[in-house]
Amino acid sequence: MTTTSSVQLSRDGLIVNGQLEPLYSGTVHYWRLDPVLWAAILQNVYDLGFRMIETYIPWAVHEIAVGQFDFGQQDPYKDLPRFLQLCQQIGISVCVRPGPHINAELTWFGFPVRVLENPAVWAYTANGSPAIADRLPQPFVIPSYASETFFAETGRFFDVLCPVLTPYLAPHGPIVACQVDNEMCYFFRTQLYDLDYSDDSMRLYRRMLAEKYGTVQQLNDAYRAHFAAFADVPPPREFNAKTAADLPYHLDWAAYKEYQINTALNRLGAMLRERGITTVPLYHDVAYSISTPIDITTMQAQPNLDFVGTNLYANQEEYAHTLARRVRYQVGTQKLPFVPEYGAGLWWFHSRTHTPAEEEFTILSGLMHGLKALNFYMLVERDRWQGSPITHHNTLRPGYADFFARLSDLVRRLKLLETEKLAKVLVLQNFDLNRYEAVADTLQDAYLGLLGVPWSLGRGSADFGFVHAPETQGSVYQPHSWLTHMTARLEEEQVEYDLGDTHLSVAQLARYPLVFVPTADFMTAADQTRLLEYVANGGHLVFGPGAPTLNELMQPHVGFGAVIDKAGQVPHGAGILTLLPKPSDYAADALIPYANPVCLNNPSLRLTIRASQYHRLCFVANPTNQPQATTLETTDHLRGLWNAAGDYAGETIEMAPYTINIWECLP
């Protein structure tokens, strides 16, 4: 349990006034709804089973002139205090999201236009031009999250907003959590050499170098360079490495992008706390990334950030690539596996609106793979959105509202979010290899990927003499990586697993008795040391295809190789270290202790178990577009809870495409 405020964070949700309050909520944008309907809408939210909501607080909506703000004094749509009072009267807790960036499909993403028009705020590209967010409905210049002018402007907004919020903070008010900014990832322009090259960003970049190396001589040794001062180090603007010795310079730029995001979030969190947001936890929502420039472990460790969630919008056809993969990563890395935006409906320019059946499949997929907290965006409809269960006129949308009412009943009755998915295996992405994949990209334009430019066309042609190609080993998104083959092996043997990365702490790793990690020629020395400590404490680490021989500075370093240097396994401390060149060689018998306690006879289906002191639940998913049939093998007695009727007696189960059955496992 993390204690940073009067409201405490636990693995199962929030502790408010000594009572567990699951983070199970829905989005209601007060300023977009008729204030005459606020009370009735909130009552409908309550009647659908929700005891918590979240809402953005858009800067541009409340600032009516420079330095002048309206919080209901003039326009009842902006009466935030009244809205919070109504929530408290009805019995609904609130998570507030004051930005400064909120997106919300607003024309300027919640910023006052005057702020975005100030060149001192702009982020600049590698060629020196202002970076444009090419987003609907209106492109705008991206603000730099290193700009001192930007932080000063944000501070003036917070100076006015925070006194409005503090009277409503828990434990005496309805506000139980506060989000710090929104989806901070360079406004989706995440190509490494795209931005941010503004003057303030360059100062922050050199500050990071000074913190990392201490002296310029240490940096020169790493870069094989002759800089007189940190201020003389130029940032890389393209990938032009010719030898492996050139790589640390580029890899540090990747590390800087992570550093800039985390530093900005920590600074914004500190600004909120300095202005009185002290009794509730602060959190951030990651847009979608599970690798650089997002570093979840380091982000969660920021002093002014208590927890992190990752948003999730996906079609049912994206079960394997997005739904299961991202949720497994959240469970393996986040303090609280949380989706701050789980699509309940979709933005207006999406290609299609999900049906209630699609909503059911995508949401239950997240729960089956271990989510313990989720907010449905948008629970209540607004402009530029489609498919919400409650319309902006306060009517219940047939099919959609019915599903959420059933889901809320299931979550509350079974204490579903207090159950933990049973997974004894963790598969790690190698952060060094993810960074290498980013730095070796020669496609600088942020939107070439959206235009369908093949990934292979963006790879440099230099030969660094590596035995194991790093760009094909580090990612679950690479079809021929060691990692992809290892996860396929686990699924073949019906072993449920979580995902993580090599920045996880020893304590996080220790939750899993068996950990897999891909390795190539180089790996950060500190990451190897931490993983070896996990093994020495009793864990079993399997790595491959080869033992790293270099550290992150491309200097000789034995690390794993000092313990084992050829295929096989050896004891290390109280644990075991295994070098596995080919995932297919991992013996099926060795995976039996980690297999699901309920088995399927159809490899096209997926199964997980969630358990607590109260209940043991079995989820069976058909993630295909064809009907499937299976039998279940278990020593438990199974009773149908969702899409399954009665007791299971060994008969064949027929499952329609994209459906999930839930069974309760009884002794």
C-alpha positions as CSV (number, residue, x, y, z in Angstrom):
1,M,0.0,0.0,0.0
2,T,1.3,3.5,-0.9
3,T,0.5,6.3,1.6
4,T,1.1,9.8,0.3
5,S,-2.1,11.4,1.3
6,S,-5.3,11.0,3.3
7,V,-6.6,8.9,0.4
8,Q,-4.3,5.8,0.1
9,L,-3.5,3.7,-2.9
10,S,-3.7,-0.1,-2.7
11,R,-3.4,-2.9,-5.3
12,D,-7.2,-3.1,-5.2
13,G,-8.1,0.6,-5.5
14,L,-8.3,3.6,-3.2
15,I,-8.7,3.6,0.6
16,V,-11.0,6.4,1.5
17,N,-11.8,7.0,5.2
18,G,-10.5,3.5,5.9
19,Q,-12.7,1.8,3.4
20,L,-11.7,0.3,0.0
21,E,-13.2,2.2,-2.9
22,P,-12.6,0.3,-6.2
23,L,-11.5,2.6,-9.0
24,Y,-14.5,1.7,-11.1
25,S,-15.8,4.9,-12.8
26,G,-17.2,6.6,-15.8
27,T,-16.6,9.9,-17.5
28,V,-19.0,12.8,-17.2
29,H,-18.0,16.2,-18.8
30,Y,-20.1,18.7,-16.8
31,W,-19.4,21.7,-19.1
32,R,-20.7,19.8,-22.1
33,L,-24.0,18.9,-20.5
34,D,-27.1,21.0,-19.7
35,P,-26.7,22.0,-16.0
36,V,-30.4,21.5,-15.6
37,L,-29.8,17.8,-16.2
38,W,-26.7,17.4,-14.1
39,A,-28.5,15.9,-11.1
40,A,-30.7,13.5,-13.2
41,I,-27.7,12.4,-15.2
42,L,-25.6,11.7,-12.1
43,Q,-28.5,9.7,-10.7
44,N,-28.6,7.6,-13.8
45,V,-24.9,7.1,-13.5
46,Y,-25.4,5.9,-9.9
47,D,-28.3,3.6,-10.9
48,L,-26.0,1.9,-13.5
49,G,-23.9,0.9,-10.6
50,F,-21.2,3.6,-10.6
51,R,-20.1,5.2,-7.4
52,M,-17.3,7.2,-9.0
53,I,-16.9,9.4,-12.0
54,E,-14.0,11.4,-13.6
55,T,-14.1,14.7,-15.4
56,Y,-11.7,17.0,-17.2
57,I,-11.4,20.6,-16.1
58,P,-10.6,22.4,-19.3
59,W,-8.4,25.5,-19.0
60,A,-9.7,27.1,-22.1
61,V,-13.4,26.7,-21.1
62,H,-12.9,28.4,-17.7
63,E,-10.5,31.2,-18.8
64,I,-12.9,33.7,-20.4
65,A,-10.2,36.5,-20.8
66,V,-6.5,36.7,-20.0
67,G,-6.3,36.1,-16.2
68,Q,-10.1,36.1,-15.8
69,F,-11.9,32.8,-15.0
70,D,-15.5,31.7,-14.7
71,F,-16.4,28.8,-12.4
72,G,-20.1,29.4,-12.5
73,Q,-20.3,33.1,-11.6
74,Q,-21.5,33.9,-15.1
75,D,-22.2,30.7,-17.0
76,P,-24.0,27.8,-15.3
77,Y,-22.3,25.3,-17.6
78,K,-19.0,26.2,-15.9
79,D,-20.3,25.9,-12.3
80,L,-17.8,23.3,-11.2
81,P,-18.5,23.7,-7.5
82,R,-22.2,23.0,-8.0
83,F,-21.3,19.9,-10.0
84,L,-19.0,18.6,-7.3
85,Q,-21.7,19.3,-4.6
86,L,-24.2,17.3,-6.6
87,C,-21.8,14.4,-6.8
88,Q,-21.3,14.4,-3.1
89,Q,-25.1,14.6,-2.4
90,I,-25.8,11.6,-4.7
91,G,-22.9,9.6,-3.2
92,I,-20.5,9.7,-6.1
93,S,-16.7,10.2,-5.8
94,V,-14.8,12.2,-8.4
95,C,-11.4,11.9,-10.1
96,V,-10.5,15.3,-11.6
97,R,-8.3,15.9,-14.6
98,P,-7.2,19.5,-14.7
99,G,-4.6,19.2,-17.5
100,P,-3.2,21.6,-18.6
101,H,-3.5,19.3,-21.7
102,I,-6.8,17.4,-21.8
103,N,-7.4,16.6,-25.5
104,A,-11.1,15.5,-25.1
105,E,-11.5,16.2,-28.9
106,L,-11.6,19.9,-28.1
107,T,-10.3,22.1,-30.9
108,W,-7.2,23.2,-29.0
109,F,-7.0,20.2,-26.6
110,G,-8.1,22.4,-23.7
111,F,-5.4,25.1,-24.0
112,P,-6.2,28.8,-24.5
113,V,-5.3,29.8,-28.0
114,R,-3.2,32.6,-26.7
115,V,-0.8,30.1,-25.0
116,L,-0.4,28.0,-28.2
117,E,0.3,31.2,-30.2
118,N,3.3,32.2,-28.1
119,P,6.6,31.1,-29.8
120,A,8.2,30.9,-26.4
121,V,5.9,27.9,-25.7
122,W,6.5,26.0,-28.9
123,A,8.3,22.7,-29.4
124,Y,10.6,22.7,-32.4
125,T,11.5,19.9,-34.8
126,A,15.0,18.8,-35.7
127,N,15.0,21.2,-38.7
128,G,14.1,24.1,-36.5
129,S,10.4,24.5,-37.5
130,P,7.5,24.6,-35.0
131,A,6.1,21.1,-34.4
132,I,2.5,20.8,-35.5
133,A,-0.1,18.6,-34.0
134,D,-1.9,17.4,-37.1
135,R,-5.0,16.4,-35.2
136,L,-8.7,16.8,-35.8
137,P,-10.6,19.1,-35.7
138,Q,-7.8,21.8,-35.9
139,P,-4.0,21.5,-36.2
140,F,-2.0,23.6,-33.7
141,V,1.6,24.1,-32.6
142,I,2.7,21.6,-30.0
143,P,3.8,23.2,-26.7
144,S,7.2,22.2,-25.3
145,Y,7.0,20.5,-21.9
146,A,10.4,22.0,-21.1
147,S,9.3,25.6,-21.8
148,E,9.6,27.9,-18.8
149,T,6.9,30.1,-20.3
150,F,4.6,27.2,-20.6
151,F,5.1,26.2,-16.9
152,A,4.6,29.9,-15.8
153,E,1.3,30.1,-17.8
154,T,0.2,26.7,-16.3
155,G,1.1,27.9,-12.8
156,R,-1.2,30.9,-13.2
157,F,-4.1,28.6,-14.2
158,F,-3.4,26.3,-11.2
159,D,-3.3,29.4,-8.9
160,V,-6.9,30.0,-9.7
161,L,-8.2,26.5,-10.1
162,C,-6.7,24.8,-7.0
163,P,-8.5,27.0,-4.5
164,V,-11.8,26.0,-6.2
165,L,-10.9,22.3,-5.8
166,T,-9.4,22.1,-2.3
167,P,-12.7,22.5,-0.4
168,Y,-13.9,19.4,-2.2
169,L,-10.9,17.1,-1.6
170,A,-11.4,13.8,0.3
171,P,-11.6,12.7,3.0
172,H,-14.3,15.4,3.5
173,G,-15.2,16.1,-0.1
174,P,-16.0,13.9,-3.2
175,I,-12.6,14.3,-5.0
176,V,-10.5,11.2,-4.4
177,A,-7.8,11.5,-7.1
178,C,-6.3,14.1,-9.4
179,Q,-4.7,13.4,-12.8
180,V,-1.5,15.2,-13.8
181,D,-1.7,16.3,-17.4
182,N,-2.9,13.9,-20.1
183,E,-1.3,11.4,-22.4
184,M,2.1,13.1,-22.3
185,C,3.8,11.7,-25.4
186,Y,4.7,14.6,-27.6
187,F,1.1,14.8,-28.8
188,F,1.6,11.4,-30.5
189,R,4.7,12.6,-32.4
190,T,7.0,10.0,-30.9
191,Q,9.6,9.5,-33.7
192,L,12.9,9.9,-31.9
193,Y,14.4,12.7,-34.0
194,D,11.2,14.6,-34.5
195,L,11.2,17.0,-31.5
196,D,11.7,18.7,-29.0
197,Y,14.7,20.9,-30.0
198,S,13.5,24.1,-28.4
199,D,16.1,26.1,-26.4
200,D,14.6,25.1,-23.0
201,S,14.5,21.5,-24.1
202,M,18.2,21.7,-25.0
203,R,19.0,23.0,-21.5
204,L,17.1,20.1,-20.0
205,Y,18.8,17.6,-22.2
206,R,22.2,18.8,-21.1
207,R,21.1,18.8,-17.5
208,M,20.2,15.1,-17.9
209,L,23.7,14.4,-19.3
210,A,25.3,16.2,-16.4
211,E,23.2,14.2,-13.9
212,K,24.1,10.9,-15.7
213,Y,27.8,11.4,-16.2
214,G,28.8,13.9,-13.5
215,T,31.8,15.3,-15.4
216,V,32.2,16.1,-19.1
217,Q,35.3,13.9,-19.1
218,Q,33.1,10.9,-18.2
219,L,30.8,11.8,-21.1
220,N,33.7,12.1,-23.4
221,D,34.9,8.7,-22.4
222,A,31.5,7.3,-23.2
223,Y,31.1,9.1,-26.5
224,R,34.8,8.9,-27.6
225,A,34.6,12.7,-27.9
226,H,36.3,15.9,-26.9
227,F,33.7,18.3,-25.6
228,A,34.8,21.1,-23.4
229,A,31.5,21.4,-21.5
230,F,28.1,19.8,-21.4
231,A,26.7,22.9,-23.1
232,D,28.8,22.1,-26.1
233,V,27.0,18.7,-26.7
234,P,24.6,18.9,-29.6
235,P,21.6,16.7,-29.7
236,P,21.4,14.1,-32.5
237,R,19.0,15.2,-35.2
238,E,19.1,12.0,-37.3
239,F,20.6,8.5,-37.0
240,N,24.1,8.7,-38.4
241,A,26.0,6.1,-36.3
242,K,28.7,4.3,-38.2
243,T,30.1,2.0,-35.5
244,A,28.8,0.6,-32.2
245,A,30.9,3.2,-30.4
246,D,28.6,5.9,-31.8
247,L,25.5,4.3,-30.3
248,P,25.6,5.7,-26.7
249,Y,25.2,9.2,-28.0
250,H,22.0,8.2,-29.7
251,L,20.8,6.0,-26.9
252,D,21.1,8.9,-24.5
253,W,18.8,10.9,-26.7
254,A,16.2,8.2,-26.4
255,A,16.7,8.3,-22.6
256,Y,16.3,12.0,-22.7
257,K,12.9,11.8,-24.3
258,E,11.8,9.6,-21.3
259,Y,13.5,12.0,-18.9
260,Q,11.7,15.0,-20.3
261,I,8.3,13.4,-20.0
262,N,9.0,12.2,-16.4
263,T,10.5,15.5,-15.3
264,A,7.6,17.4,-16.7
265,L,5.0,15.2,-15.0
266,N,6.9,15.4,-11.7
267,R,7.0,19.2,-12.0
268,L,3.3,19.5,-12.8
269,G,2.5,17.2,-9.8
270,A,4.6,19.4,-7.5
271,M,2.8,22.5,-8.8
272,L,-0.5,20.9,-7.8
273,R,0.7,19.9,-4.4
274,E,2.2,23.3,-3.7
275,R,-1.3,24.7,-4.3
276,G,-3.1,22.4,-1.9
277,I,-3.9,19.2,-3.8
278,T,-2.3,17.2,-1.0
279,T,-4.8,14.8,0.4
280,V,-5.5,12.7,-2.7
281,P,-3.2,10.7,-4.9
282,L,-1.9,12.1,-8.2
283,Y,-1.8,9.9,-11.3
284,H,-1.1,10.1,-15.0
285,D,-2.7,8.3,-18.0
286,V,-0.3,7.0,-20.7
287,A,-1.8,7.1,-24.2
288,Y,-0.8,3.6,-25.4
289,S,3.0,3.1,-25.3
290,I,4.7,0.1,-23.6
291,S,8.2,1.2,-24.4
292,T,10.3,4.4,-25.0
293,P,9.6,7.3,-24.8
294,I,7.4,6.0,-22.0
295,D,9.1,4.4,-19.0
296,I,6.4,3.3,-16.6
297,T,8.7,2.1,-13.8
298,T,10.6,5.4,-13.7
299,M,7.4,7.4,-14.2
300,Q,5.8,5.8,-11.1
301,A,8.9,6.5,-9.1
302,Q,8.5,10.3,-9.5
303,P,8.0,11.9,-6.0
304,N,5.0,13.8,-7.2
305,L,3.2,11.0,-9.0
306,D,1.5,8.1,-7.1
307,F,0.4,5.8,-9.9
308,V,0.1,5.4,-13.6
309,G,-2.5,4.0,-15.9
310,T,-2.6,3.3,-19.7
311,N,-5.6,4.1,-21.9
312,L,-7.1,1.4,-24.0
313,Y,-9.2,1.7,-27.2
314,A,-9.4,-1.3,-29.4
315,N,-11.6,-3.2,-31.8
316,Q,-12.5,-6.8,-31.0
317,E,-10.2,-7.9,-33.9
318,E,-7.3,-6.5,-32.0
319,Y,-7.5,-8.9,-29.1
320,A,-4.1,-10.4,-29.4
321,H,-2.2,-7.4,-30.7
322,T,-3.6,-4.8,-28.4
323,L,-6.2,-5.9,-25.8
324,A,-4.4,-8.9,-24.2
325,R,-0.9,-7.5,-24.8
326,R,-1.4,-4.1,-23.2
327,V,-3.3,-5.4,-20.2
328,R,-0.6,-8.0,-19.5
329,Y,1.9,-5.2,-19.5
330,Q,-0.2,-3.1,-17.2
331,V,-0.5,-5.9,-14.7
332,G,3.2,-6.6,-14.8
333,T,4.4,-3.0,-14.4
334,Q,1.8,-0.8,-12.8
335,K,1.2,-0.4,-9.1
336,L,-2.5,-0.5,-9.8
337,P,-3.4,-2.1,-13.2
338,F,-5.6,0.7,-14.3
339,V,-7.1,1.9,-17.6
340,P,-8.0,5.6,-17.1
341,E,-9.8,5.7,-20.5
342,Y,-11.5,2.4,-21.5
343,G,-13.5,3.1,-24.6
344,A,-17.2,3.3,-23.9
345,G,-18.1,4.4,-27.4
346,L,-15.6,6.1,-29.6
347,W,-14.6,9.5,-31.0
348,W,-16.7,10.9,-33.8
349,F,-14.2,10.3,-36.6
350,H,-13.6,6.6,-35.8
351,S,-14.4,4.3,-38.7
352,R,-17.3,2.6,-36.9
353,T,-19.3,2.6,-33.7
354,H,-18.9,-0.5,-31.5
355,T,-22.0,-2.5,-31.0
356,P,-23.0,-3.5,-27.4
357,A,-21.6,-7.0,-28.1
358,E,-18.3,-5.5,-29.2
359,E,-18.1,-3.4,-26.1
360,E,-18.8,-6.5,-24.0
361,F,-16.0,-8.4,-25.6
362,T,-13.4,-5.7,-25.5
363,I,-14.1,-4.7,-21.8
364,L,-14.3,-8.3,-20.6
365,S,-11.0,-9.0,-22.3
366,G,-9.3,-6.4,-20.1
367,L,-10.8,-7.9,-17.0
368,M,-9.9,-11.5,-17.9
369,H,-6.3,-10.5,-18.3
370,G,-6.0,-8.8,-14.9
371,L,-7.3,-5.2,-14.8
372,K,-8.1,-4.1,-11.3
373,A,-9.2,-0.5,-12.1
374,L,-11.0,1.1,-15.0
375,N,-12.7,4.3,-16.1
376,F,-15.2,4.2,-19.0
377,Y,-14.7,7.0,-21.4
378,M,-17.4,8.2,-22.1
379,L,-20.1,6.9,-19.8
380,V,-22.2,9.9,-20.6
381,E,-22.3,11.1,-24.2
382,R,-21.2,14.5,-25.4
383,D,-20.4,16.3,-28.6
384,R,-17.8,14.6,-30.9
385,W,-18.5,11.2,-29.4
386,Q,-20.7,8.2,-30.3
387,G,-22.0,5.0,-28.6
388,S,-22.2,6.0,-24.9
389,P,-24.6,4.2,-22.6
390,I,-26.2,7.4,-21.3
391,T,-27.0,10.1,-23.9
392,H,-26.4,13.8,-23.3
393,H,-30.2,14.2,-23.1
394,N,-30.1,11.7,-20.1
395,T,-31.7,8.7,-21.8
396,L,-30.4,5.2,-21.5
397,R,-29.2,3.9,-24.8
398,P,-30.7,0.4,-25.3
399,G,-28.2,-2.5,-25.3
400,Y,-25.3,-0.3,-24.1
401,A,-26.8,0.7,-20.8
402,D,-28.1,-2.9,-20.2
403,F,-24.5,-4.2,-20.6
404,F,-23.0,-1.7,-18.1
405,A,-25.8,-2.4,-15.6
406,R,-25.0,-6.1,-15.8
407,L,-21.2,-5.5,-15.6
408,S,-21.6,-3.2,-12.6
409,D,-23.6,-5.9,-10.8
410,L,-21.0,-8.5,-11.6
411,V,-18.1,-6.3,-10.4
412,R,-19.9,-5.4,-7.2
413,R,-21.5,-8.7,-6.3
414,L,-18.3,-10.8,-6.9
415,K,-15.8,-8.1,-5.7
416,L,-14.2,-8.7,-9.1
417,L,-11.7,-5.9,-8.9
418,E,-10.4,-7.4,-5.6
419,T,-9.4,-10.6,-7.4
420,E,-6.0,-11.1,-8.9
421,K,-5.2,-12.9,-12.1
422,L,-3.3,-16.1,-11.6
423,A,0.0,-15.7,-13.5
424,K,3.3,-17.1,-12.2
425,V,5.3,-16.1,-15.3
426,L,6.6,-12.7,-16.4
427,V,8.0,-11.9,-19.9
428,L,10.1,-8.8,-20.1
429,Q,10.8,-6.5,-22.9
430,N,14.5,-5.4,-23.0
431,F,14.5,-1.7,-22.6
432,D,17.9,-1.3,-24.2
433,L,16.7,-3.1,-27.3
434,N,13.5,-1.0,-27.4
435,R,15.7,2.1,-27.3
436,Y,17.9,0.7,-30.1
437,E,14.9,0.1,-32.3
438,A,13.9,3.8,-31.7
439,V,17.3,5.3,-32.3
440,A,18.1,3.3,-35.4
441,D,14.9,4.6,-37.1
442,T,15.7,6.8,-40.2
443,L,12.1,7.9,-40.8
444,Q,12.0,11.2,-38.9
445,D,8.5,12.4,-40.0
446,A,6.0,11.6,-37.2
447,Y,3.2,10.6,-39.6
448,L,4.9,8.3,-42.0
449,G,3.8,5.4,-39.9
450,L,0.2,6.5,-40.2
451,L,0.6,6.6,-44.0
452,G,1.6,2.9,-44.0
453,V,5.3,3.3,-44.8
454,P,6.8,-0.1,-44.1
455,W,8.9,-0.4,-40.9
456,S,11.8,-2.0,-42.8
457,L,12.3,1.2,-44.9
458,G,13.3,3.1,-41.8
459,R,16.2,1.0,-40.8
460,G,19.8,2.2,-41.2
461,S,22.3,0.2,-43.2
462,A,25.3,0.3,-40.9
463,D,26.7,-3.0,-39.7
464,F,27.7,-2.8,-36.1
465,G,29.1,-6.3,-35.9
466,F,26.5,-7.6,-33.6
467,V,26.0,-11.3,-33.4
468,H,22.3,-11.0,-32.5
469,A,20.4,-8.3,-34.4
470,P,19.0,-6.0,-31.6
471,E,16.2,-4.6,-33.7
472,T,14.6,-8.0,-34.0
473,Q,14.9,-9.2,-30.4
474,G,13.4,-6.6,-28.1
475,S,9.7,-6.2,-29.0
476,V,6.6,-8.2,-28.8
477,Y,5.6,-6.4,-31.9
478,Q,8.4,-8.0,-34.0
479,P,7.1,-11.2,-35.5
480,H,10.4,-13.1,-35.5
481,S,11.8,-11.9,-32.1
482,W,12.9,-14.3,-29.4
483,L,10.2,-12.6,-27.3
484,T,7.4,-13.3,-29.7
485,H,8.4,-17.0,-30.0
486,M,8.6,-17.3,-26.2
487,T,5.1,-15.9,-25.6
488,A,3.8,-18.2,-28.4
489,R,5.4,-21.1,-26.6
490,L,3.7,-20.2,-23.3
491,E,0.3,-19.8,-25.0
492,E,0.8,-23.2,-26.6
493,E,1.3,-24.8,-23.2
494,Q,-1.7,-22.8,-21.7
495,V,0.6,-20.8,-19.4
496,E,-0.9,-17.4,-18.5
497,Y,1.8,-14.7,-18.2
498,D,2.2,-11.0,-17.7
499,L,4.5,-8.6,-19.5
500,G,7.0,-6.1,-18.1
501,D,10.4,-4.6,-19.0
502,T,13.9,-4.7,-17.7
503,H,13.5,-1.5,-15.6
504,L,11.3,-3.3,-13.1
505,S,12.5,-3.4,-9.5
506,V,13.6,-6.6,-7.7
507,A,10.4,-6.4,-5.6
508,Q,8.2,-6.3,-8.8
509,L,10.1,-9.2,-10.3
510,A,9.8,-11.2,-7.1
511,R,6.1,-11.6,-7.7
512,Y,6.9,-14.2,-10.4
513,P,8.9,-17.4,-9.8
514,L,9.7,-17.6,-13.6
515,V,10.9,-14.7,-15.7
516,F,11.9,-14.6,-19.4
517,V,13.9,-11.8,-21.0
518,P,15.4,-11.4,-24.6
519,T,19.1,-10.4,-24.7
520,A,21.4,-9.5,-27.5
521,D,25.0,-8.2,-27.6
522,F,24.6,-5.3,-25.2
523,M,22.5,-4.6,-22.0
524,T,22.6,-2.0,-19.3
525,A,24.9,-3.2,-16.5
526,A,22.5,-2.1,-13.8
527,D,19.6,-4.0,-15.4
528,Q,21.7,-7.2,-15.5
529,T,22.7,-6.7,-11.8
530,R,19.1,-6.3,-10.8
531,L,18.0,-9.4,-12.7
532,L,20.8,-11.4,-11.1
533,E,19.7,-10.2,-7.7
534,Y,16.2,-11.5,-8.5
535,V,17.8,-14.9,-9.3
536,A,20.0,-14.9,-6.2
537,N,16.9,-14.3,-4.1
538,G,15.3,-17.5,-5.5
539,G,13.9,-16.6,-8.9
540,H,14.3,-18.5,-12.2
541,L,15.5,-16.2,-15.1
542,V,15.5,-17.5,-18.7
543,F,17.3,-15.4,-21.2
544,G,18.3,-15.6,-24.9
545,P,19.2,-15.9,-27.6
546,G,22.7,-15.0,-26.3
547,A,24.5,-13.6,-23.3
548,P,25.3,-9.9,-23.5
549,T,29.1,-9.1,-23.8
550,L,28.7,-5.2,-23.7
551,N,27.1,-2.7,-21.4
552,E,25.0,0.3,-22.5
553,L,28.1,2.2,-23.4
554,M,29.2,-0.5,-25.8
555,Q,32.1,-1.3,-23.5
556,P,33.1,-4.9,-22.5
557,H,30.9,-6.2,-19.6
558,V,30.3,-9.8,-18.6
559,G,27.2,-9.6,-16.4
560,F,25.1,-12.7,-17.1
561,G,28.1,-14.2,-18.9
562,A,30.0,-14.4,-15.7
563,V,27.4,-16.9,-14.4
564,I,26.6,-18.8,-17.6
565,D,28.2,-18.5,-21.1
566,K,26.6,-21.4,-23.0
567,A,23.2,-22.9,-23.4
568,G,21.8,-24.6,-20.3
569,Q,21.0,-23.7,-16.8
570,V,23.1,-23.2,-13.6
571,P,22.3,-22.4,-10.0
572,H,22.9,-18.8,-8.8
573,G,22.4,-18.0,-5.2
574,A,19.0,-19.5,-4.3
575,G,17.7,-19.4,-7.9
576,I,18.4,-20.6,-11.4
577,L,19.8,-18.8,-14.5
578,T,19.0,-20.4,-17.9
579,L,20.5,-19.4,-21.3
580,L,18.0,-20.5,-24.0
581,P,19.0,-19.7,-27.6
582,K,15.7,-21.1,-29.0
583,P,12.3,-20.8,-27.2
584,S,11.1,-23.9,-29.0
585,D,13.7,-25.9,-27.0
586,Y,12.1,-25.0,-23.6
587,A,10.7,-28.3,-22.4
588,A,7.0,-28.6,-22.0
589,D,7.4,-30.5,-18.7
590,A,9.2,-27.5,-17.2
591,L,6.1,-25.4,-17.8
592,I,3.6,-27.7,-16.2
593,P,3.9,-26.1,-12.8
594,Y,2.9,-22.8,-14.3
595,A,0.0,-23.9,-16.5
596,N,-3.6,-22.7,-15.9
597,P,-5.5,-24.9,-13.4
598,V,-8.3,-25.2,-15.9
599,C,-7.4,-26.5,-19.4
600,L,-8.9,-26.2,-22.8
601,N,-8.8,-28.6,-25.7
602,N,-9.1,-25.9,-28.4
603,P,-5.9,-23.9,-29.1
604,S,-7.8,-21.1,-30.7
605,L,-9.4,-20.1,-27.3
606,R,-7.8,-18.4,-24.3
607,L,-8.4,-18.9,-20.6
608,T,-7.4,-17.1,-17.4
609,I,-8.3,-17.5,-13.7
610,R,-8.9,-14.6,-11.2
611,A,-9.0,-15.4,-7.5
612,S,-9.3,-13.8,-4.1
613,Q,-10.4,-14.9,-0.7
614,Y,-14.0,-14.5,-1.9
615,H,-14.2,-16.0,-5.3
616,R,-12.3,-17.9,-8.0
617,L,-13.4,-17.0,-11.5
618,C,-12.6,-18.7,-14.8
619,F,-12.7,-16.6,-18.0
620,V,-12.8,-18.4,-21.4
621,A,-12.5,-16.2,-24.6
622,N,-13.2,-16.9,-28.2
623,P,-11.1,-14.1,-29.8
624,T,-11.7,-15.4,-33.4
625,N,-14.3,-14.5,-36.0
626,Q,-15.5,-18.1,-36.2
627,P,-17.7,-20.2,-33.8
628,Q,-15.5,-22.4,-31.6
629,A,-16.1,-25.4,-29.4
630,T,-14.2,-26.8,-26.4
631,T,-14.3,-28.9,-23.3
632,L,-12.8,-27.9,-20.0
633,E,-10.6,-30.0,-17.8
634,T,-10.6,-29.2,-14.2
635,T,-10.9,-30.7,-10.7
636,D,-13.1,-27.7,-9.7
637,H,-16.9,-27.5,-9.9
638,L,-17.8,-24.8,-12.5
639,R,-20.9,-22.8,-12.2
640,G,-21.9,-20.4,-15.1
641,L,-21.9,-16.7,-14.4
642,W,-21.8,-14.9,-17.8
643,N,-22.7,-16.4,-21.2
644,A,-22.7,-19.7,-19.4
645,A,-25.8,-21.3,-17.7
646,G,-25.9,-23.9,-15.0
647,D,-23.2,-26.2,-13.8
648,Y,-20.5,-27.6,-16.1
649,A,-20.7,-31.4,-16.4
650,G,-17.9,-32.0,-19.0
651,E,-20.0,-31.3,-22.1
652,T,-18.8,-29.4,-25.2
653,I,-19.1,-25.7,-24.9
654,E,-20.2,-23.8,-28.0
655,M,-18.8,-20.2,-28.2
656,A,-19.9,-17.6,-30.8
657,P,-17.2,-15.4,-32.3
658,Y,-15.8,-12.7,-30.1
659,T,-17.5,-13.8,-26.9
660,I,-16.3,-14.5,-23.3
661,N,-17.8,-16.9,-20.8
662,I,-17.3,-16.5,-17.1
663,W,-17.5,-19.5,-14.7
664,E,-17.2,-19.5,-10.9
665,C,-14.8,-22.3,-9.7
666,L,-16.2,-24.0,-6.6
667,P,-14.6,-26.7,-4.5
